[in-house]
């Protein structure tokens, strides 16, 4: 079984990284598409730059280099959205700027610094695709059932049955929780999931398993 990010290590569902931009952009399918494009752009460009320069970056400067690279391309993505997808940019508002501080992007870009250009670009592509799939599914559900529309196209016959709560923050968390439960049922987490976190905080994984 291959650990592909789309199914088994989706960064949004497994590690809840990228959940803020996903929830913020999921009230409308057009906004979700714009956010997904921005995330993919930042991931690929950051991985490319860091992958090419990784041998020139001192070990102590790796984290600052990753932070500056991601922040720079996030700002560029925001300007491109404003120029070419103004409707999506207006829907996203200041959420388009939070990509510059998103841990999902930092983690993927750091992989390019650790593992090289090829693996880093593949990881960025998988990560961006997994984010896009989840965000678009979440947006389709919230917009259809919350606004009786899809990508701005209103279904007049369904307006009386819409659930406005789904277009609000609490509704987004409800839909996210349902999708998370379905994902965990269909694709159980690998046995090794969480072991890196246990090691990082100094808790032996064996003890956590025994307590469970």
Helices and strands as residue ranges (DSSP letters): H 11-14, H 19-24, H 29-53, G 59-61, H 62-84, H 86-92, G 93-101, H 103-115, H 117-147, E 149-150, E 153-154, G 156-161, G 164-167, H 169-186, H 195-201, H 205-211
